[in-house]
Amino acid sequence: MEETAAHLRDGVLSHLEKLEAHVRELALKQEEAQRNQETVARLQAKVRELRLQRDELKTKVNLQCSGPLQLLGEEEATSSRVEPVQVAETSTQAVLEWKLENVMGMLQAFRLTGISGKLTNQGVCICLSTAYEGTYLDSYYLDLLLQQPVRIQRHSIPVFIPLEQIAKKYLQADIKCFLSVLLDHLNAYAGRKYQTEQLQEHFAAFLEGTVQKNSLYNLLTFSYSLDVDSTTFPFTAKLLYGDPACCHPTEVVVTCKGDASVEERGAHSAAFSKMPLHEAFVSLRSSADRLEKSV
C-alpha cells in the first residue's frame, strides 16, 4: 500500500510539475507578444508626434515667407505645440492600458502558482499565497498603481523581505518577473518557518530548549539528543540558508559533545542538507532505532 501511495503521489507531483512548466511556457510567450505590442504602440505614438513636429516646422517656414500672416501663423504654431503634448498623453495612456491587460493576463496564467489579483480603481491588488509541500501557509498582499512609473501603494510583505531591492530591479522592466522573484522569497521564508515550527511541535522531547533563529529563519541553531547503541549523544546543529529564495540550507555544521563518530555527524549533516528539517529528524531517529535493534 505504501509503495502504491508513493507511486500515486509521484505521478500526481510529476503531472503538476508538467502543468506548471506548460503554464510558464505560455506565460513567456504571452509576455513576448505583449511586449512587442507595447513597443508597436510606443512607435506609432512617436510617429504621430514626429509628424506633428514636422507640420509645426512647415508652419514656421511659411510664416517667414508671409509677413502679413504672421499673427495668424503664431496662433497656428501655438496650437501645433499643444498637440504633441496631447499625443504624448495619449501614448502614455495607451501604454498603461497595455500594462493593465498584460497584468490581468499574467495573473490568469499564474493562478496555479500562488499569484492572484483583482482590479482596483487605480491598478491591481495582488495576493501572493505561500505553500510548502502541499500545505498552504500565509498570504501577502500588495497594491500596484499602474501608472508611469508603476508604484507600490501599500503592502503586507514582511520588512525583512528585500521588497525594495526586488522592485528596483524588476518592477518597471518586467512585472511578471518581479512577482515571481518576490513569491520565491516569500515561499522560501514560509517554508523555513514551517519546517522549524514542525520540528519544535513534533520533536520537542528531543530538543534541548527552543530553536534559536532570526526573523528570516535563515540561520538556525538547536541542540538535540539521540540514543545510539544505548548511549545518549548530545548534538548541536547550525544551519545557514545562504540562498534567500531556497528552503534548504547551504551550510550545515553538526557537533557532538560525546564520542559520536565523524560518520555519524556526517550523516546528520547530510540529512539536514537534503531533507526538510522535520523529515530529517524522522530519518535520523529511524536510523538510530534500527542500529539499536541490530545491536
N, C-alpha and C positions, 0 to 999 in steps of 0.2 A: 504493500500500500504506500509506504513512504517513497519508494522508487517511482511509483506511478504518479504520486502527487508532485514529486520533484520534476519528473518529465513534463507533466502538465504545466507546472509553474514556469519551467524553462521555455516551453513552447509559447506560452502567453507573453512572457517577457520579450522573447525574440520577435514575436509579431508586433508588440507595441514599439519596439525599437525600430522595426522596419517602417511602421506608420509614422513615427516621429521623423525618421530620415526623409520619408517622402514629403511630409509637411514642410520640413526645412528646405528641401529642393524646390518645392512650389513657391515658397516664400521668397527664395532667392531670385527665381525667375520673375515673380511679380515685382520685386523690388527693382530689378534691372529695367523692366519695361516701364515702370512708373517713373524711374529716374530719367529715362530717355524722354518721356512725355513732359516732365518738368523742364528739361533742357530745351525742348522744342518750344514750350510756352514762353520761356525767357527770350529765346532768339526771335520769336515772332514779335514780342513786345519791343525788343531792341530795334528791329527793322522798322516798326511803325514810328518809333521815336526818332530814328535817323532820317526817315522820310520827312517828318515834320520839321526837323532842323534844316534839312535841305531846302524846304519851302520857305523857311524863315530867311535863309541866306539869299534866296532868289528875290524875296521881297525887298531886302535891304539894297541889293544891287539895282533893282528897278527904281527905288527911291532916289538913289544917287543920280539916276538919269532923268528924273522927272521932278524938278524942284517945286513946281506949283502944287504937286500932290503930296508934299512932304508930311503935312499934318495927318492926312488920311493914312499915309504909309506908316506913321508912328503908331496909330491906333491898331492897324493890322498887325504890326510887329509885336505889339504888346499882347494881342490876342494869341499870336503864334507862340509866344514864350510861355503862356499859361498851359497850352495844350500838352506839351511834353510832360509837365508835372502830372496832369491828369492821366496821361498814358502810363507814367511810371506807377501811379497809384493803382491803376487797373492791373498792371503787370504784377504788382505785389499781391493784390487780392487774388489773382489767378493762381499764383504760386501757393498761397495759403490754402486755397481750395484744393489744390492738388495734394498738399501735405495732409489735409484732413481726410481726403479719400484714401491716401496711402496708409495712414494710421489705422483707419477702420478696416481696410482690407488685411493689414498686417495682424490686427487683433483677432480677426476671424481665423487666420491661419495659425496663430499662436495659442488658440484656446486650449488645445491638448497639452501644452507645455506649462500651463500655470499662469499665463498672462491673459487678462480680460479687461474690458473697459466699457465705458459708456460716454456719450457726448454730453458736454455741458454747454452753458451759454457762451463761454469763451474758448473752449477747447475740448479736452477729453480727460476723464478721470480714469486712471489706470489702477487695476488691482493685481498685485503680484502675490500669488499663493505659493507657499513653500511646502515641500514634502520630502520625506526621506524613506526610501524603500517601501513605497506604497502607503505610508502613513502621512496624512495631511497634517500640516503644522500651522504656523502663523501666517496671516495675510497682512500685506502692507499696501499703502495707497500713496499715489501722488497725482496731483492735478497739473496738467500741462496746458499752458496758454499757447495756442497755435498762432503765433504772430512772428514777425521778423525782428529779432531772433526768437526762437522758441524758448519759453521760460518755464521754470518750475514754480508754480504759485504757492503750493503747500504740499506737505508730505508727512508720512509717519515712519520713514526709514530711520532705523537706529543711528545715533550720532557717530558710532564707531564704524559704520559702513562708509567707505570713501565716496559718497554720492557726488560731492563737488568735483572731485578729480575725474570720475567716470563721465559726468555730464560735460565737463570741459573738453574731454577727448572725443566724445561720440555724439552728444545730443544734437548739435547743429548739422553735422555731416550725415548722420545715419541714426534715426530714432530707433529702428529695429535693433541695431547693434547695441545701442545704449540700453534698451530694456533687457536684451539678452544677457549682457555682461552684468547688469545690476542684479538680475534674477540669479545668476550663477553665484554671486557673492552672498545673496540672502539665503539661497539654498544651502550653501556650504556652512554658513553660520548656524542656520537652523539644524542642519544635520549634526554638527559637532555638539551643539547644545543638547539635542535629543539623545545622542549616544551617552553623554555624561549623565544626564538625568536617569537613563535606563540603568546605567552602571550603579548609581547611588541607590536607586529604588530596589533593584533585584539582588545586589551583591553587597549590601551594607554590612552583613555579618563577616565578610572577608576583608573589608576595608578598615584601616586604622584612621578614624576621623573622617573628614569630608575631603572631597576632591578640591585641590587648590587650582583656581582658574582665574583668568582675566575676563573682561567684559565680552571680548570677541571669541572666547573659547578656543583660541589658537595656541595657548600654552597651558598645559595641564600637568599637574604633579599629584601623585597619590601613592599611598603605601598600602600594601595588602599582604596577606599571609596565605600560603598554600601548604598542604601536607603532602610530602613526598617521602616514601619509604618510612611512614610513621613518624616522620620528623617535620616539624613546622618551620618553614623558611619565610623570613620577613623580607619582602621585596619592596623596592621603591621604583616607580616608573615616571619618567619625564617625557612628555610628548610635545613636540613642536610642529605646528602646522605652518610651514613656510609659504605655501600657496594659499592665499586668502579665498580662492574660489574652489577649494578642494576639501573633502570631508575626511581625508586620510592624512596622517602625519607624514611629514617629510624627514623627520628625525626622531628616533626613539632611543632612549638610554634607560636600561634596566640595571639596577644594582641590587645586591643582596648582602645583608649583614652576616648571614650564616655561611655555610660551606657549599652553597649551590654551585654546580659546575658551570663552566663557561658555556657548554652546550645548552644547559637549562636556561640560562639567562638569554642566550641567543634565540632559543625557541620562543621565549616570552616577547622579545623584541620583534621577531618576525610576525608573530600573531597580531600584535598591536599595530604593526605597519600595514598589514594586508587585509585585516578584517575590521568590521565595525567594533567599537570598543567593548560593548556588552557581549557580542558574539565571540570575541577573542577570549573573554573571561570564561565563557561556557566551554570553549575548546580547551583552555588550559586546565580547567577543573576536571574535564573528562579525561584528559591525558594523565593527570595526577592520579585519578581514581583507578584507571586501568593499570598504571605502573604499580600502585599499591596492592592491587588484587593479584597481580602476577607474582609479586614477592610473597 
